[in-house]
Amino acid sequence: MEKLAALSDALGALLPAARAFMADPPRDPAKRDFEYKRLTETILAQILLKVDGVETEGDEGARARRKELVREAQGWLETLDRVHKGGR
């Protein structure tokens, strides 16, 4: 559970930048693409891939928390994707 808590904290640390991007995406397409890629690749590499590596060893609470963390990260990725494509 400690690893999951650390990953949850890491995702939480990314959220201010994600919210800022969603609230006011850069108007310059190159900057917009760069920031979108930076945020999404960080969530993928630093959160989702590491969550996949966490063994729950039959602990249902840890398994549920891992699943919840995956869904939360995926939700942020979907929202960032929608904003990047021009929606909000």
Distance bins in CASP14 RR format, pairs under 12 A and 6 or more apart:
PFRMAT RR
TARGET T0000
AUTHOR 0000-0000-0000
RMODE 2
METHOD distances of the structure
MODEL  1
1 7 0 0 0 0 0 1 0 0 0 0 0
1 8 0 0 0 0 0 1 0 0 0 0 0
1 54 0 0 0 0 1 0 0 0 0 0 0
1 55 0 0 0 0 0 1 0 0 0 0 0
1 56 0 0 0 0 1 0 0 0 0 0 0
1 57 0 0 0 0 0 1 0 0 0 0 0
1 59 1 0 0 1 0 0 0 0 0 0 0
1 60 0 0 0 0 0 1 0 0 0 0 0
1 61 1 0 0 1 0 0 0 0 0 0 0
1 62 1 0 1 0 0 0 0 0 0 0 0
1 63 0 0 0 0 0 1 0 0 0 0 0
1 64 0 0 0 0 0 1 0 0 0 0 0
1 65 1 0 0 1 0 0 0 0 0 0 0
1 66 0 0 0 0 1 0 0 0 0 0 0
1 69 0 0 0 0 0 1 0 0 0 0 0
2 8 0 0 0 0 0 1 0 0 0 0 0
2 9 0 0 0 0 0 1 0 0 0 0 0
2 54 0 0 0 0 1 0 0 0 0 0 0
2 59 0 0 0 0 0 1 0 0 0 0 0
2 62 0 0 0 0 1 0 0 0 0 0 0
2 65 0 0 0 0 0 1 0 0 0 0 0
3 9 0 0 0 0 0 1 0 0 0 0 0
3 10 0 0 0 0 0 1 0 0 0 0 0
3 47 0 0 0 0 0 1 0 0 0 0 0
3 50 1 0 0 1 0 0 0 0 0 0 0
3 51 0 0 0 0 1 0 0 0 0 0 0
3 52 0 0 0 0 0 1 0 0 0 0 0
3 53 0 0 0 0 1 0 0 0 0 0 0
3 54 1 0 1 0 0 0 0 0 0 0 0
3 55 0 0 0 0 1 0 0 0 0 0 0
3 56 0 0 0 0 0 1 0 0 0 0 0
3 57 0 0 0 0 0 1 0 0 0 0 0
3 59 0 0 0 0 0 1 0 0 0 0 0
3 62 0 0 0 0 1 0 0 0 0 0 0
3 65 0 0 0 0 0 1 0 0 0 0 0
3 66 0 0 0 0 1 0 0 0 0 0 0
3 69 0 0 0 0 0 1 0 0 0 0 0
4 10 0 0 0 0 0 1 0 0 0 0 0
4 11 0 0 0 0 0 1 0 0 0 0 0
4 47 0 0 0 0 0 1 0 0 0 0 0
4 50 0 0 0 0 1 0 0 0 0 0 0
4 51 1 0 0 1 0 0 0 0 0 0 0
4 52 0 0 0 0 0 1 0 0 0 0 0
4 53 0 0 0 0 0 1 0 0 0 0 0
4 54 1 0 1 0 0 0 0 0 0 0 0
4 55 0 0 0 0 0 1 0 0 0 0 0
4 56 0 0 0 0 1 0 0 0 0 0 0
4 59 0 0 0 0 0 1 0 0 0 0 0
4 61 0 0 0 0 1 0 0 0 0 0 0
4 62 1 0 0 1 0 0 0 0 0 0 0
4 63 0 0 0 0 1 0 0 0 0 0 0
4 64 0 0 0 0 0 1 0 0 0 0 0
4 65 1 0 1 0 0 0 0 0 0 0 0
4 66 1 0 1 0 0 0 0 0 0 0 0
4 67 0 0 0 0 0 1 0 0 0 0 0
4 68 0 0 0 0 1 0 0 0 0 0 0
4 69 1 0 0 1 0 0 0 0 0 0 0
4 70 0 0 0 0 0 1 0 0 0 0 0
4 72 0 0 0 0 0 1 0 0 0 0 0
4 73 0 0 0 0 0 1 0 0 0 0 0
5 11 0 0 0 0 0 1 0 0 0 0 0
5 12 0 0 0 0 0 1 0 0 0 0 0
5 51 0 0 0 0 0 1 0 0 0 0 0
5 54 0 0 0 0 0 1 0 0 0 0 0
5 62 0 0 0 0 0 1 0 0 0 0 0
5 65 0 0 0 0 1 0 0 0 0 0 0
5 66 0 0 0 0 0 1 0 0 0 0 0
5 69 0 0 0 0 1 0 0 0 0 0 0
6 12 0 0 0 0 0 1 0 0 0 0 0
6 13 0 0 0 0 0 1 0 0 0 0 0
6 46 0 0 0 0 0 1 0 0 0 0 0
6 47 0 0 0 0 0 1 0 0 0 0 0
6 50 0 0 0 0 1 0 0 0 0 0 0
6 51 0 0 0 0 0 1 0 0 0 0 0
6 54 0 0 0 0 1 0 0 0 0 0 0
6 65 0 0 0 0 0 1 0 0 0 0 0
6 69 0 0 0 0 0 1 0 0 0 0 0
7 13 0 0 0 0 0 1 0 0 0 0 0
7 14 0 0 0 0 0 1 0 0 0 0 0
7 43 0 0 0 0 0 1 0 0 0 0 0
7 45 0 0 0 0 0 1 0 0 0 0 0
7 46 0 0 0 0 1 0 0 0 0 0 0
7 47 1 0 1 0 0 0 0 0 0 0 0
7 48 0 0 0 0 1 0 0 0 0 0 0
7 49 0 0 0 0 0 1 0 0 0 0 0
7 50 1 0 1 0 0 0 0 0 0 0 0
7 51 1 0 1 0 0 0 0 0 0 0 0
7 52 0 0 0 0 0 1 0 0 0 0 0
7 53 0 0 0 0 1 0 0 0 0 0 0
7 54 1 0 0 1 0 0 0 0 0 0 0
7 62 0 0 0 0 0 1 0 0 0 0 0
7 65 0 0 0 0 1 0 0 0 0 0 0
7 66 0 0 0 0 1 0 0 0 0 0 0
7 68 0 0 0 0 0 1 0 0 0 0 0
7 69 1 0 0 1 0 0 0 0 0 0 0
7 70 0 0 0 0 1 0 0 0 0 0 0
7 72 0 0 0 0 0 1 0 0 0 0 0
7 73 0 0 0 0 1 0 0 0 0 0 0
8 14 0 0 0 0 0 1 0 0 0 0 0
8 15 0 0 0 0 0 1 0 0 0 0 0
8 46 0 0 0 0 0 1 0 0 0 0 0
8 47 0 0 0 0 1 0 0 0 0 0 0
8 50 0 0 0 0 0 1 0 0 0 0 0
8 51 0 0 0 0 1 0 0 0 0 0 0
8 54 0 0 0 0 0 1 0 0 0 0 0
8 65 1 0 0 1 0 0 0 0 0 0 0
8 66 0 0 0 0 0 1 0 0 0 0 0
8 68 0 0 0 0 1 0 0 0 0 0 0
8 69 1 0 1 0 0 0 0 0 0 0 0
8 70 0 0 0 0 0 1 0 0 0 0 0
8 72 0 0 0 0 1 0 0 0 0 0 0
8 73 0 0 0 0 1 0 0 0 0 0 0
9 15 0 0 0 0 0 1 0 0 0 0 0
9 46 0 0 0 0 0 1 0 0 0 0 0
9 47 0 0 0 0 0 1 0 0 0 0 0
9 69 0 0 0 0 0 1 0 0 0 0 0
10 42 0 0 0 0 1 0 0 0 0 0 0
10 43 0 0 0 0 1 0 0 0 0 0 0
10 45 0 0 0 0 0 1 0 0 0 0 0
10 46 1 0 1 0 0 0 0 0 0 0 0
10 47 1 0 0 1 0 0 0 0 0 0 0
10 48 0 0 0 0 0 1 0 0 0 0 0
10 49 0 0 0 0 0 1 0 0 0 0 0
10 50 0 0 0 0 1 0 0 0 0 0 0
10 51 0 0 0 0 0 1 0 0 0 0 0
10 69 0 0 0 0 0 1 0 0 0 0 0
10 72 0 0 0 0 0 1 0 0 0 0 0
10 73 0 0 0 0 0 1 0 0 0 0 0
11 17 0 0 0 0 0 1 0 0 0 0 0
11 18 0 0 0 0 1 0 0 0 0 0 0
11 39 0 0 0 0 0 1 0 0 0 0 0
11 42 0 0 0 0 1 0 0 0 0 0 0
11 43 1 0 0 1 0 0 0 0 0 0 0
11 44 0 0 0 0 0 1 0 0 0 0 0
11 46 0 0 0 0 1 0 0 0 0 0 0
11 47 1 0 1 0 0 0 0 0 0 0 0
11 48 0 0 0 0 1 0 0 0 0 0 0
11 50 0 0 0 0 0 1 0 0 0 0 0
11 51 0 0 0 0 1 0 0 0 0 0 0
11 68 0 0 0 0 0 1 0 0 0 0 0
11 69 1 0 0 1 0 0 0 0 0 0 0
11 70 0 0 0 0 0 1 0 0 0 0 0
11 71 0 0 0 0 0 1 0 0 0 0 0
11 72 1 0 0 1 0 0 0 0 0 0 0
11 73 1 0 1 0 0 0 0 0 0 0 0
11 74 0 0 0 0 0 1 0 0 0 0 0
11 75 0 0 0 0 0 1 0 0 0 0 0
11 76 1 0 0 1 0 0 0 0 0 0 0
11 77 0 0 0 0 0 1 0 0 0 0 0
12 18 0 0 0 0 1 0 0 0 0 0 0
12 19 0 0 0 0 0 1 0 0 0 0 0
12 42 0 0 0 0 0 1 0 0 0 0 0
12 43 0 0 0 0 0 1 0 0 0 0 0
12 46 0 0 0 0 0 1 0 0 0 0 0
12 47 0 0 0 0 1 0 0 0 0 0 0
12 69 0 0 0 0 0 1 0 0 0 0 0
12 72 0 0 0 0 1 0 0 0 0 0 0
12 73 0 0 0 0 0 1 0 0 0 0 0
12 76 0 0 0 0 1 0 0 0 0 0 0
13 39 0 0 0 0 0 1 0 0 0 0 0
13 42 0 0 0 0 1 0 0 0 0 0 0
13 43 0 0 0 0 0 1 0 0 0 0 0
13 46 0 0 0 0 1 0 0 0 0 0 0
13 47 0 0 0 0 0 1 0 0 0 0 0
14 20 0 0 0 0 0 1 0 0 0 0 0
14 21 0 0 0 0 0 1 0 0 0 0 0
14 38 0 0 0 0 1 0 0 0 0 0 0
14 39 1 0 0 1 0 0 0 0 0 0 0
14 40 0 0 0 0 0 1 0 0 0 0 0
14 41 0 0 0 0 0 1 0 0 0 0 0
14 42 1 0 0 1 0 0 0 0 0 0 0
14 43 1 0 0 1 0 0 0 0 0 0 0
14 44 0 0 0 0 0 1 0 0 0 0 0
14 45 0 0 0 0 0 1 0 0 0 0 0
14 46 1 0 0 1 0 0 0 0 0 0 0
14 47 1 0 0 1 0 0 0 0 0 0 0
14 48 0 0 0 0 0 1 0 0 0 0 0
14 72 0 0 0 0 0 1 0 0 0 0 0
14 73 0 0 0 0 1 0 0 0 0 0 0
14 76 1 0 0 1 0 0 0 0 0 0 0
14 77 0 0 0 0 0 1 0 0 0 0 0
14 80 0 0 0 0 0 1 0 0 0 0 0
15 21 0 0 0 0 0 1 0 0 0 0 0
15 22 0 0 0 0 0 1 0 0 0 0 0
15 23 0 0 0 0 0 1 0 0 0 0 0
15 39 0 0 0 0 1 0 0 0 0 0 0
15 42 0 0 0 0 0 1 0 0 0 0 0
15 43 0 0 0 0 1 0 0 0 0 0 0
15 47 0 0 0 0 0 1 0 0 0 0 0
15 72 0 0 0 0 1 0 0 0 0 0 0
15 73 0 0 0 0 0 1 0 0 0 0 0
15 75 0 0 0 0 0 1 0 0 0 0 0
15 76 1 0 0 1 0 0 0 0 0 0 0
15 79 0 0 0 0 0 1 0 0 0 0 0
15 80 0 0 0 0 0 1 0 0 0 0 0
16 22 0 0 0 0 0 1 0 0 0 0 0
16 23 0 0 0 0 0 1 0 0 0 0 0
16 39 0 0 0 0 0 1 0 0 0 0 0
17 23 0 0 0 0 0 1 0 0 0 0 0
17 24 0 0 0 0 0 1 0 0 0 0 0
17 25 0 0 0 0 0 1 0 0 0 0 0
17 35 0 0 0 0 1 0 0 0 0 0 0
17 36 0 0 0 0 0 1 0 0 0 0 0
17 38 0 0 0 0 1 0 0 0 0 0 0
17 39 1 0 0 1 0 0 0 0 0 0 0
17 40 0 0 0 0 0 1 0 0 0 0 0
17 42 0 0 0 0 1 0 0 0 0 0 0
17 43 0 0 0 0 0 1 0 0 0 0 0
17 76 0 0 0 0 0 1 0 0 0 0 0
17 80 0 0 0 0 0 1 0 0 0 0 0
18 25 0 0 0 0 0 1 0 0 0 0 0
18 35 0 0 0 0 1 0 0 0 0 0 0
18 36 0 0 0 0 0 1 0 0 0 0 0
18 38 0 0 0 0 0 1 0 0 0 0 0
18 39 1 0 1 0 0 0 0 0 0 0 0
18 40 0 0 0 0 1 0 0 0 0 0 0
18 42 0 0 0 0 1 0 0 0 0 0 0
18 43 0 0 0 0 1 0 0 0 0 0 0
18 47 0 0 0 0 0 1 0 0 0 0 0
18 72 0 0 0 0 0 1 0 0 0 0 0
18 73 0 0 0 0 0 1 0 0 0 0 0
18 75 0 0 0 0 0 1 0 0 0 0 0
18 76 1 0 1 0 0 0 0 0 0 0 0
18 77 0 0 0 0 1 0 0 0 0 0 0
18 78 0 0 0 0 0 1 0 0 0 0 0
18 79 1 0 0 1 0 0 0 0 0 0 0
18 80 1 0 0 1 0 0 0 0 0 0 0
18 81 0 0 0 0 0 1 0 0 0 0 0
18 83 0 0 0 0 1 0 0 0 0 0 0
18 84 0 0 0 0 0 1 0 0 0 0 0
19 25 0 0 0 0 0 1 0 0 0 0 0
19 39 0 0 0 0 0 1 0 0 0 0 0
19 76 0 0 0 0 1 0 0 0 0 0 0
19 79 0 0 0 0 1 0 0 0 0 0 0
19 80 0 0 0 0 0 1 0 0 0 0 0
19 83 0 0 0 0 0 1 0 0 0 0 0
20 26 0 0 0 0 0 1 0 0 0 0 0
20 35 0 0 0 0 1 0 0 0 0 0 0
20 39 0 0 0 0 1 0 0 0 0 0 0
20 80 0 0 0 0 0 1 0 0 0 0 0
20 83 0 0 0 0 0 1 0 0 0 0 0
21 31 0 0 0 0 0 1 0 0 0 0 0
21 32 0 0 0 0 1 0 0 0 0 0 0
21 33 0 0 0 0 0 1 0 0 0 0 0
21 34 0 0 0 0 0 1 0 0 0 0 0
21 35 1 0 1 0 0 0 0 0 0 0 0
21 36 1 0 0 1 0 0 0 0 0 0 0
21 37 0 0 0 0 0 1 0 0 0 0 0
21 38 0 0 0 0 1 0 0 0 0 0 0
21 39 1 0 0 1 0 0 0 0 0 0 0
21 40 0 0 0 0 1 0 0 0 0 0 0
21 42 0 0 0 0 0 1 0 0 0 0 0
21 43 0 0 0 0 0 1 0 0 0 0 0
21 76 0 0 0 0 0 1 0 0 0 0 0
21 79 0 0 0 0 1 0 0 0 0 0 0
21 80 1 0 0 1 0 0 0 0 0 0 0
21 81 0 0 0 0 0 1 0 0 0 0 0
21 82 0 0 0 0 0 1 0 0 0 0 0
21 83 1 0 0 1 0 0 0 0 0 0 0
21 84 0 0 0 0 1 0 0 0 0 0 0
21 86 0 0 0 0 0 1 0 0 0 0 0
21 88 0 0 0 0 0 1 0 0 0 0 0
22 32 0 0 0 0 0 1 0 0 0 0 0
22 35 0 0 0 0 0 1 0 0 0 0 0
22 36 0 0 0 0 0 1 0 0 0 0 0
22 39 0 0 0 0 1 0 0 0 0 0 0
22 75 0 0 0 0 0 1 0 0 0 0 0
22 76 0 0 0 0 1 0 0 0 0 0 0
22 78 0 0 0 0 0 1 0 0 0 0 0
22 79 1 0 0 1 0 0 0 0 0 0 0
22 80 1 0 0 1 0 0 0 0 0 0 0
22 81 0 0 0 0 0 1 0 0 0 0 0
22 82 0 0 0 0 1 0 0 0 0 0 0
22 83 1 0 1 0 0 0 0 0 0 0 0
22 84 0 0 0 0 1 0 0 0 0 0 0
22 86 0 0 0 0 0 1 0 0 0 0 0
22 87 0 0 0 0 1 0 0 0 0 0 0
22 88 1 0 0 1 0 0 0 0 0 0 0
23 79 0 0 0 0 0 1 0 0 0 0 0
23 83 0 0 0 0 1 0 0 0 0 0 0
23 88 0 0 0 0 1 0 0 0 0 0 0
24 31 0 0 0 0 0 1 0 0 0 0 0
24 32 0 0 0 0 0 1 0 0 0 0 0
24 35 0 0 0 0 0 1 0 0 0 0 0
24 83 0 0 0 0 1 0 0 0 0 0 0
24 88 0 0 0 0 0 1 0 0 0 0 0
25 31 0 0 0 0 1 0 0 0 0 0 0
25 32 1 0 1 0 0 0 0 0 0 0 0
25 33 0 0 0 0 0 1 0 0 0 0 0
25 34 0 0 0 0 0 1 0 0 0 0 0
25 35 1 0 0 1 0 0 0 0 0 0 0
25 36 1 0 0 1 0 0 0 0 0 0 0
25 39 0 0 0 0 0 1 0 0 0 0 0
25 79 0 0 0 0 0 1 0 0 0 0 0
25 80 0 0 0 0 1 0 0 0 0 0 0
25 81 0 0 0 0 0 1 0 0 0 0 0
25 82 0 0 0 0 0 1 0 0 0 0 0
25 83 1 0 1 0 0 0 0 0 0 0 0
25 84 1 0 0 1 0 0 0 0 0 0 0
25 85 0 0 0 0 0 1 0 0 0 0 0
25 86 1 0 0 1 0 0 0 0 0 0 0
25 87 0 0 0 0 1 0 0 0 0 0 0
25 88 0 0 0 0 1 0 0 0 0 0 0
26 32 1 0 1 0 0 0 0 0 0 0 0
26 33 0 0 0 0 1 0 0 0 0 0 0
26 34 0 0 0 0 1 0 0 0 0 0 0
26 35 1 0 1 0 0 0 0 0 0 0 0
26 36 0 0 0 0 1 0 0 0 0 0 0
26 38 0 0 0 0 0 1 0 0 0 0 0
26 39 0 0 0 0 0 1 0 0 0 0 0
26 83 0 0 0 0 0 1 0 0 0 0 0
26 84 0 0 0 0 0 1 0 0 0 0 0
27 35 0 0 0 0 0 1 0 0 0 0 0
27 86 0 0 0 0 0 1 0 0 0 0 0
28 34 0 0 0 0 1 0 0 0 0 0 0
28 35 0 0 0 0 1 0 0 0 0 0 0
29 35 0 0 0 0 0 1 0 0 0 0 0
29 36 0 0 0 0 0 1 0 0 0 0 0
29 84 0 0 0 0 0 1 0 0 0 0 0
29 85 0 0 0 0 0 1 0 0 0 0 0
29 86 0 0 0 0 0 1 0 0 0 0 0
30 36 0 0 0 0 0 1 0 0 0 0 0
30 37 0 0 0 0 0 1 0 0 0 0 0
31 37 0 0 0 0 0 1 0 0 0 0 0
31 38 0 0 0 0 0 1 0 0 0 0 0
31 84 0 0 0 0 0 1 0 0 0 0 0
32 38 0 0 0 0 0 1 0 0 0 0 0
32 39 0 0 0 0 0 1 0 0 0 0 0
32 80 0 0 0 0 0 1 0 0 0 0 0
32 83 0 0 0 0 1 0 0 0 0 0 0
32 84 1 0 0 1 0 0 0 0 0 0 0
32 85 0 0 0 0 0 1 0 0 0 0 0
32 86 0 0 0 0 1 0 0 0 0 0 0
33 39 0 0 0 0 0 1 0 0 0 0 0
33 40 0 0 0 0 0 1 0 0 0 0 0
33 41 0 0 0 0 0 1 0 0 0 0 0
33 80 0 0 0 0 0 1 0 0 0 0 0
33 84 1 0 0 1 0 0 0 0 0 0 0
33 85 0 0 0 0 0 1 0 0 0 0 0
34 40 0 0 0 0 0 1 0 0 0 0 0
34 41 0 0 0 0 0 1 0 0 0 0 0
34 84 0 0 0 0 0 1 0 0 0 0 0
35 41 0 0 0 0 0 1 0 0 0 0 0
35 42 0 0 0 0 0 1 0 0 0 0 0
35 80 0 0 0 0 1 0 0 0 0 0 0
35 83 0 0 0 0 0 1 0 0 0 0 0
35 84 0 0 0 0 1 0 0 0 0 0 0
36 42 0 0 0 0 0 1 0 0 0 0 0
36 43 0 0 0 0 0 1 0 0 0 0 0
36 76 0 0 0 0 0 1 0 0 0 0 0
36 77 0 0 0 0 0 1 0 0 0 0 0
36 79 0 0 0 0 0 1 0 0 0 0 0
36 80 1 0 0 1 0 0 0 0 0 0 0
36 81 0 0 0 0 1 0 0 0 0 0 0
36 82 0 0 0 0 0 1 0 0 0 0 0
36 83 1 0 0 1 0 0 0 0 0 0 0
36 84 1 0 1 0 0 0 0 0 0 0 0
36 85 0 0 0 0 1 0 0 0 0 0 0
36 86 0 0 0 0 0 1 0 0 0 0 0
37 43 0 0 0 0 0 1 0 0 0 0 0
37 44 0 0 0 0 0 1 0 0 0 0 0
37 45 0 0 0 0 0 1 0 0 0 0 0
37 77 0 0 0 0 0 1 0 0 0 0 0
37 80 0 0 0 0 1 0 0 0 0 0 0
37 81 0 0 0 0 0 1 0 0 0 0 0
37 84 0 0 0 0 1 0 0 0 0 0 0
38 44 0 0 0 0 0 1 0 0 0 0 0
38 45 0 0 0 0 0 1 0 0 0 0 0
38 46 0 0 0 0 0 1 0 0 0 0 0
38 80 0 0 0 0 0 1 0 0 0 0 0
38 84 0 0 0 0 0 1 0 0 0 0 0
39 45 0 0 0 0 0 1 0 0 0 0 0
39 46 0 0 0 0 0 1 0 0 0 0 0
39 47 0 0 0 0 0 1 0 0 0 0 0
39 73 0 0 0 0 0 1 0 0 0 0 0
39 76 0 0 0 0 1 0 0 0 0 0 0
39 77 0 0 0 0 1 0 0 0 0 0 0
39 79 0 0 0 0 0 1 0 0 0 0 0
39 80 1 0 1 0 0 0 0 0 0 0 0
39 81 0 0 0 0 0 1 0 0 0 0 0
39 83 0 0 0 0 0 1 0 0 0 0 0
39 84 0 0 0 0 1 0 0 0 0 0 0
40 46 0 0 0 0 0 1 0 0 0 0 0
40 47 0 0 0 0 0 1 0 0 0 0 0
40 48 0 0 0 0 0 1 0 0 0 0 0
40 73 0 0 0 0 0 1 0 0 0 0 0
40 74 0 0 0 0 0 1 0 0 0 0 0
40 75 0 0 0 0 0 1 0 0 0 0 0
40 76 0 0 0 0 1 0 0 0 0 0 0
40 77 1 0 1 0 0 0 0 0 0 0 0
40 78 0 0 0 0 0 1 0 0 0 0 0
40 79 0 0 0 0 0 1 0 0 0 0 0
40 80 1 0 1 0 0 0 0 0 0 0 0
40 81 1 0 0 1 0 0 0 0 0 0 0
40 82 0 0 0 0 0 1 0 0 0 0 0
40 83 0 0 0 0 0 1 0 0 0 0 0
40 84 0 0 0 0 1 0 0 0 0 0 0
41 47 0 0 0 0 0 1 0 0 0 0 0
41 48 0 0 0 0 0 1 0 0 0 0 0
41 49 0 0 0 0 0 1 0 0 0 0 0
41 77 0 0 0 0 0 1 0 0 0 0 0
41 80 0 0 0 0 0 1 0 0 0 0 0
42 48 0 0 0 0 0 1 0 0 0 0 0
42 49 0 0 0 0 0 1 0 0 0 0 0
42 50 0 0 0 0 0 1 0 0 0 0 0
42 73 0 0 0 0 0 1 0 0 0 0 0
42 76 0 0 0 0 0 1 0 0 0 0 0
42 77 0 0 0 0 0 1 0 0 0 0 0
42 80 0 0 0 0 0 1 0 0 0 0 0
43 49 0 0 0 0 1 0 0 0 0 0 0
43 50 0 0 0 0 0 1 0 0 0 0 0
43 51 0 0 0 0 0 1 0 0 0 0 0
43 69 0 0 0 0 0 1 0 0 0 0 0
43 70 0 0 0 0 0 1 0 0 0 0 0
43 72 0 0 0 0 1 0 0 0 0 0 0
43 73 1 0 1 0 0 0 0 0 0 0 0
43 74 0 0 0 0 1 0 0 0 0 0 0
43 75 0 0 0 0 1 0 0 0 0 0 0
43 76 1 0 0 1 0 0 0 0 0 0 0
43 77 1 0 1 0 0 0 0 0 0 0 0
43 78 0 0 0 0 0 1 0 0 0 0 0
43 79 0 0 0 0 0 1 0 0 0 0 0
43 80 1 0 0 1 0 0 0 0 0 0 0
43 81 0 0 0 0 0 1 0 0 0 0 0
44 50 0 0 0 0 1 0 0 0 0 0 0
44 51 0 0 0 0 0 1 0 0 0 0 0
44 52 0 0 0 0 0 1 0 0 0 0 0
44 70 0 0 0 0 0 1 0 0 0 0 0
44 73 0 0 0 0 1 0 0 0 0 0 0
44 74 0 0 0 0 1 0 0 0 0 0 0
44 76 0 0 0 0 0 1 0 0 0 0 0
44 77 1 0 0 1 0 0 0 0 0 0 0
44 80 0 0 0 0 0 1 0 0 0 0 0
44 81 0 0 0 0 0 1 0 0 0 0 0
45 51 0 0 0 0 0 1 0 0 0 0 0
45 52 0 0 0 0 0 1 0 0 0 0 0
45 73 0 0 0 0 0 1 0 0 0 0 0
45 77 0 0 0 0 0 1 0 0 0 0 0
46 73 0 0 0 0 1 0 0 0 0 0 0
47 53 0 0 0 0 0 1 0 0 0 0 0
47 54 0 0 0 0 0 1 0 0 0 0 0
47 66 0 0 0 0 0 1 0 0 0 0 0
47 69 1 0 0 1 0 0 0 0 0 0 0
47 70 0 0 0 0 1 0 0 0 0 0 0
47 71 0 0 0 0 0 1 0 0 0 0 0
47 72 0 0 0 0 1 0 0 0 0 0 0
47 73 1 0 1 0 0 0 0 0 0 0 0
47 74 0 0 0 0 1 0 0 0 0 0 0
47 75 0 0 0 0 0 1 0 0 0 0 0
47 76 0 0 0 0 1 0 0 0 0 0 0
47 77 0 0 0 0 1 0 0 0 0 0 0
48 54 0 0 0 0 0 1 0 0 0 0 0
48 66 0 0 0 0 0 1 0 0 0 0 0
48 69 0 0 0 0 1 0 0 0 0 0 0
48 70 1 0 0 1 0 0 0 0 0 0 0
48 71 0 0 0 0 0 1 0 0 0 0 0
48 72 0 0 0 0 0 1 0 0 0 0 0
48 73 1 0 1 0 0 0 0 0 0 0 0
48 74 1 0 0 1 0 0 0 0 0 0 0
48 75 0 0 0 0 0 1 0 0 0 0 0
48 76 0 0 0 0 0 1 0 0 0 0 0
48 77 0 0 0 0 1 0 0 0 0 0 0
49 70 0 0 0 0 0 1 0 0 0 0 0
49 73 0 0 0 0 0 1 0 0 0 0 0
50 66 0 0 0 0 0 1 0 0 0 0 0
50 69 0 0 0 0 1 0 0 0 0 0 0
50 70 0 0 0 0 0 1 0 0 0 0 0
50 73 0 0 0 0 0 1 0 0 0 0 0
51 62 0 0 0 0 0 1 0 0 0 0 0
51 63 0 0 0 0 0 1 0 0 0 0 0
51 65 0 0 0 0 1 0 0 0 0 0 0
51 66 1 0 1 0 0 0 0 0 0 0 0
51 67 0 0 0 0 1 0 0 0 0 0 0
51 68 0 0 0 0 0 1 0 0 0 0 0
51 69 1 0 1 0 0 0 0 0 0 0 0
51 70 1 0 1 0 0 0 0 0 0 0 0
51 71 0 0 0 0 0 1 0 0 0 0 0
51 72 0 0 0 0 1 0 0 0 0 0 0
51 73 1 0 0 1 0 0 0 0 0 0 0
51 74 0 0 0 0 0 1 0 0 0 0 0
52 66 0 0 0 0 1 0 0 0 0 0 0
52 67 0 0 0 0 0 1 0 0 0 0 0
52 69 0 0 0 0 0 1 0 0 0 0 0
52 70 0 0 0 0 1 0 0 0 0 0 0
52 73 0 0 0 0 0 1 0 0 0 0 0
53 66 0 0 0 0 1 0 0 0 0 0 0
53 69 0 0 0 0 0 1 0 0 0 0 0
53 70 0 0 0 0 0 1 0 0 0 0 0
54 62 1 0 0 1 0 0 0 0 0 0 0
54 63 0 0 0 0 1 0 0 0 0 0 0
54 65 0 0 0 0 1 0 0 0 0 0 0
54 66 1 0 1 0 0 0 0 0 0 0 0
54 67 0 0 0 0 0 1 0 0 0 0 0
54 69 0 0 0 0 1 0 0 0 0 0 0
54 70 0 0 0 0 0 1 0 0 0 0 0
55 62 0 0 0 0 1 0 0 0 0 0 0
55 63 0 0 0 0 0 1 0 0 0 0 0
55 66 0 0 0 0 1 0 0 0 0 0 0
56 62 1 0 1 0 0 0 0 0 0 0 0
56 63 1 0 1 0 0 0 0 0 0 0 0
56 64 0 0 0 0 1 0 0 0 0 0 0
56 65 0 0 0 0 1 0 0 0 0 0 0
56 66 1 0 0 1 0 0 0 0 0 0 0
56 67 0 0 0 0 1 0 0 0 0 0 0
56 69 0 0 0 0 0 1 0 0 0 0 0
57 63 0 0 0 0 1 0 0 0 0 0 0
57 66 0 0 0 0 0 1 0 0 0 0 0
58 64 0 0 0 0 0 1 0 0 0 0 0
58 66 0 0 0 0 0 1 0 0 0 0 0
59 65 0 0 0 0 1 0 0 0 0 0 0
59 66 0 0 0 0 1 0 0 0 0 0 0
60 66 0 0 0 0 0 1 0 0 0 0 0
60 67 0 0 0 0 0 1 0 0 0 0 0
61 67 0 0 0 0 1 0 0 0 0 0 0
61 68 0 0 0 0 1 0 0 0 0 0 0
61 69 0 0 0 0 0 1 0 0 0 0 0
62 68 0 0 0 0 0 1 0 0 0 0 0
62 69 0 0 0 0 0 1 0 0 0 0 0
63 69 0 0 0 0 0 1 0 0 0 0 0
63 70 0 0 0 0 0 1 0 0 0 0 0
64 70 0 0 0 0 0 1 0 0 0 0 0
64 71 0 0 0 0 0 1 0 0 0 0 0
65 71 0 0 0 0 0 1 0 0 0 0 0
65 72 0 0 0 0 0 1 0 0 0 0 0
66 72 0 0 0 0 0 1 0 0 0 0 0
66 73 0 0 0 0 0 1 0 0 0 0 0
67 73 0 0 0 0 0 1 0 0 0 0 0
67 74 0 0 0 0 0 1 0 0 0 0 0
68 74 0 0 0 0 0 1 0 0 0 0 0
68 75 0 0 0 0 0 1 0 0 0 0 0
69 75 0 0 0 0 0 1 0 0 0 0 0
69 76 0 0 0 0 0 1 0 0 0 0 0
70 76 0 0 0 0 0 1 0 0 0 0 0
70 77 0 0 0 0 0 1 0 0 0 0 0
71 77 0 0 0 0 0 1 0 0 0 0 0
71 78 0 0 0 0 0 1 0 0 0 0 0
72 78 0 0 0 0 0 1 0 0 0 0 0
72 79 0 0 0 0 0 1 0 0 0 0 0
73 79 0 0 0 0 0 1 0 0 0 0 0
73 80 0 0 0 0 0 1 0 0 0 0 0
74 80 0 0 0 0 0 1 0 0 0 0 0
74 81 0 0 0 0 0 1 0 0 0 0 0
75 81 0 0 0 0 1 0 0 0 0 0 0
75 82 0 0 0 0 1 0 0 0 0 0 0
76 82 0 0 0 0 0 1 0 0 0 0 0
76 83 0 0 0 0 0 1 0 0 0 0 0
77 83 0 0 0 0 0 1 0 0 0 0 0
77 84 0 0 0 0 0 1 0 0 0 0 0
78 84 0 0 0 0 0 1 0 0 0 0 0
78 85 0 0 0 0 0 1 0 0 0 0 0
78 87 0 0 0 0 0 1 0 0 0 0 0
79 85 0 0 0 0 0 1 0 0 0 0 0
79 86 0 0 0 0 0 1 0 0 0 0 0
79 87 0 0 0 0 1 0 0 0 0 0 0
79 88 0 0 0 0 1 0 0 0 0 0 0
80 86 0 0 0 0 0 1 0 0 0 0 0
80 87 0 0 0 0 0 1 0 0 0 0 0
80 88 0 0 0 0 0 1 0 0 0 0 0
81 87 0 0 0 0 1 0 0 0 0 0 0
81 88 0 0 0 0 0 1 0 0 0 0 0
82 88 1 0 0 1 0 0 0 0 0 0 0
END
